[in-house]
């Protein structure tokens, strides 16, 4: 397989590769987290809170991070509350809009669940967190050495099992057997979680493909087009915004960055500096226009040319800046 064919194949499987990388990073992070941070308190009631915290809180944080770092999340929420033409749309188009929202939400949730489910699966397969959390509630009535103990003393004794140095020698065999039983339960739960998620993912994928109006090759073409369009749009947007910004900067200073043989420069007044300084948010003026920055607003106010000072090019050489020549000066 040639390099171009390999790159094309990897690009077509971009979503799967991304999810796999997230899963592998989560596995590595869990192992490091377990090695450096986890230490069971071996105390009644505290074990349960500590173990569940290590099971649930990182998974919740990973879920939130998955939502935050997904561009589709912000595409869905940014500007979605403002739509002046909503009442003019037909019921069919509104229904299509809600179908699209449901589809995007499903995509967002699916990607966000990769890391937390991986965390839960790996921690359950490891067994340490689950053992620490539930060991004081283990069934040990069949052990003679623990049968005659009161419920409170039994819980206190079991809670110390994850810490071998706190367990007396006559309870070592019991401790080993109880820990093995709980690890068995934890690992079985982990494999069941993995199997359940895999089956649900396969069913959802099959249903989505069956309901798709596109054929297999048409879907691959559409995916390729969307990826290429997004990449080209970002390149064009970067170049367009850089050109636009350079025009406004030229208006303020009298020259653009990277210009050679500058004959004069503009000296901004105190009012000019005040107009372009300070905090700013994107302020919508009307439905068709907005100011992207204070400098943009200052330029649109069409200020007077101000004070210009001629520059002796021979005495004050100007070093060119390695920026792309986007505008002519």
N, C-alpha and C positions, 0 to 999 in steps of 0.2 A: 504494500500500500504506500503510495507516494505521500509526501508531506502535505501537499495541498488537499488530497483526499482525506487524510487524517484530520486536518484542521476543519474541513467541511463537515466531517462526521461529528467531531466534538461540538461544533457550533450548533448542529441540529439537535444535539442532546444537551444543550446548555442548561435547561431547567433541571434535568436529572443530575448532571454533574454538580451544579450549585447545591442541590439538596444533599448530595453525597459529601461534599466538602464540609457543609455545615454540620452534618452528622459526625464526621470524623473529628472535627474541631471540638464538638461537644464531648465526644468520648475522651479525647485527650485532656480536656479541661476537667472533666469529672474525675479522672484518675489522679491528676495533680491536686485537685481540690480535696479528694478523699485522703491522699497521702499527707498533705501538709496541714489541713484544717480540721479534719474530723477526729474527735476524741470523745467517746461515749462517757457521760458523767457517772454512769453506774449508780444511779440513785433513783428510788421509786418516784414515779410521776414525771420526773425531769427527763428520764430516758425517752418517754413517749413524745414529749414536746420537742426535744432535741432532734430525735430521729425524723419526725415528721417535718420539722423545719428544714432539715438538710434534703429531704425528699421533695418537698413542695415549693419552698421559697425560690431556689435556683430555677426550677421549672417555670414558675410564674414570671420571674425576671426575664428568662429567655423568651417566653411568649410575648411579653411586652416589647422586648428588643426586636423580635421578629416583625411585629406590627410597625414599629417606628422606622426601621430601616428598609421597609418595602415601599418603593415609590408609588405603587398603586394605592396605598393607603391615603397618601396626600393628594393623589389625583382624584380620589373619590370624594374627599372632604373639602378640598380647596375650591371655593367658589360654587359649591353645589347648592348653597342656600339661596343664591341669587339667580333667578331665571325669570325675566319679565315676560317671556313668550310662552310660559308654561300653560296659561289658560287658553292660548290660541291653538294648542296642539290637539290633535285628535286622540281619542281614547286608545287607538291602536298604537300610536307612537309613545304614549305615556306607558302603556303596558310593556312595550319593547324596552323603554328606559329602565323600568323596574327589573325586568329580566336581566338586563346588562349589569345593573347594580348587584343583583344576586350572584351573577357569574363572577364579577370582580371580587365580591366579598368571599366567595368560596375559594378563589385563587389566593387571596390574602391570608385567609385562615389556614388553608392547606400548607402554605409555605411557613407560616408562623409556628405551626404545630410540629415541624420537623425537629427543631432543637429540643423543646421540652419533652416530647415523647422519647427522643433518644436518651435524654438525661434520665427519665424515669426507668426506661428499659435497662440501661447500663447499671444504674444504682440497684435495681431489683436483682439483676444477674450477679452483681457483686455480693449482695446479701448483708453487708455490714450495717447499713442504715436501718433496714427492716428488722434485723436481729436486735439492735439496740432499742428500737422503738417498742417492740411488742414482747420482749423476752420476759418481763415480769408478769405477763398474762398467759404464759405458756402452760399447757396442761401437763402437770407432773404428779398427779395423784397416784400413779402406778409405781412411783419410787418410794420405797419404804423409808428412806432417810428423810424425806420431805413430807410424808403423809401426816405425821403427828404434829407438824408445826401449825401454828395459827396462821390465818390468812395474811395478816400484816407482816409477820416474820417471814413467811414464805415469799411474799412480794419483795421484801427487802433483800432476801437471799438471792432470788432470781435476778433482781436488778443488778447485782454485782457480777453476774456471770460473764459479761463482755470484758471485764477487767480480771485477767487470770491471777494477778498478784493479790487480789482481795478474796479469792476463793480458797477455802480450806482444802487440804489434801483429800479428805474423805468425800468431797463433792466434785472432784476433778472429772471422774467418769460421767457423772450426771450432767455436769456442765458441758462436756464435749458432746454428749448425745443430744441435749436440748439445743445447743447451737447448731449442730448439723441438721436437726429437724427444721429449725426456723430458716436456715439457709436453703434447704430444699424447697420450703414453701415460697420463699422469696424468688428463687430462680425459676420455679414453675410459673409464678405470677408474671415474671419478666418475659418468659417465652410466650405465654398466653397473650400478653399485651402486644408483643411483636407480631404474632400470628393474626390477632384481631385487626390491627392497623393495616397489615399487608392485605388482608381480605377486603377490608372496607375500601382501601385505596384502589384495588383492582376492580371492584364493582363500580365505584364512582367513575373511574377512567373508562370502563366499558360503556356505562350509561351515557357519559358525556360524548364519546365517539359515536354512539348509535344515534344520538339526538342531533349531532352536528350536520348542517346542510352541505358540508364540504366533503369531497372524496379524500382519500389518503394523500395522494400527490398534491391535490389542491391545498390541503391543510399544511403540508410541508412548505409549499410555495408561499402561503400567507404568512407563516411563521418567519421564513427567511426575509420576506418583504418588510414585515414589521420591525425586525431587528436592524435591517439596513437603513430603513427610514429613520429610526430613532438615532442611530449613530450619525447619519448625515445631518439630521436636524440639529443635534448638539454641536457639530462642527460649524454649521452655518450660523447658529445662534451665537456661538462664541465669537466668530468673526464679525457678525453684524453688530453685536453689543460693543465689541472693541472699537469698531469703526465709529459708532455713534458716540461712544465716550470720548474718543480722541477729538471729534468735532467740537464737543462741549468744552473740553479742556483747552483746545486751541482758542476758543472764544474768551476763556477766562485769562489765560496767560499770554496769548498772542502768538503761540507756536505749539506745534504738536511734538510729543516725544519722538526722538529719532530724526528730527528735522536737521538738515545741514544748511550752512550758510545763512544763519538767522540774522536778518537785518535789523529787527527791532523786537522788543518785548513789551508786554502790557503790564503796568503796575496796578494791581487791584486796589481799590479804595477800602477804607474800613467798613463801609456799608456792604461792599462786595463780599469781604471776608465774613461778615456777620450773616449775610444771606446764605452762604454755602456751608456754614459751620453748625455744629450741634447735632442732636439726634433727629432721625427722620424715619418715617414709615411711608409705604407706598400709598399715596393719597389719590383716590379716584375723583377727578374733577367732574366728569360727566360720563355718559355711556360710551363715548367714542375715544376718550383720551385720558391719559394719566401721566403724572410726573414720577420718574423712577428714582430721583434723588433731589437733594436741595440744589445741586449744581444744575441739573436739568431744568428745575423750576426757574432758577436765576436766568438761564439762557433764554427760556421761553418768554420772560418778561421783557426781552429786547432791551437790555441796558445800554447806556451810552458807551461809546468806544473807550472812554476813560483816557488815562495817561499812557502814552507810548514813549519808550526811550530807545533811540537808535543804538545799535550795537556795532562796534568796530570789529569786523570779522577777523582782521589780521592780528589784532591785539588780544582778542578774547576767543580763542579757538573753542569750538563746541565739539565735544566727543559724541560720536553717534551712538545711540542706544540700540542694542540688538533686539529690536522689535520689528515685527513684520510691517512692511510699508503698505498700510491699508488705505490711506487717504493721501491725496496729493496736496502739497502745501504751496 
